[in-house]
Amino acid sequence: KDLYIEKDSAVNDEIDRLRHSATSALFERRDVIIVASVSCIYSLGDPMEYQKLVLALRPGMQMSMDELARRLIAIQYSRNDISLERDKFRIRGDVFDIMPASGKTAIRVEFFGDEIDRLCEINTVTGELIRALTYVAIYPASHYATSEEKKEAAIREIEAEMLDRVAEFQ
């Protein structure tokens, strides 16, 4: 019909949020069945690699604020102290607000020194406490997140192949 259908980024964002929600549900629960087209799950990456990158947090856990920031960045979150959006975190004093890739509510991590003092689920608009948490799993912001070891191995392979190609062309 020679018909052009414009893509809507809001729909793509919602699909990505649902994809993350489904992936995390598969790891957290045993009663999950996902019905989706192949295009929804095509090329999601290695599920075991994704699971290895999950950041588990509990009150009383020893972790510095710098370490939490580094670990969030390693799993593809970015810092934004102005607006709390999906896949972002902000730091205000000794409090981290994290907006998970799969969620519509944010996670607040309160520190006392180098210890996680309290975990809460909060309303992203009002900042109001929804409920206190005893455990939270922060899943990677991207299905393409990978560990440092895997990145280093890929870089070594690419460099070796590059040297072979340079020698071939010379």
Disulfide bonds with the S-S distance in Angstrom:
none
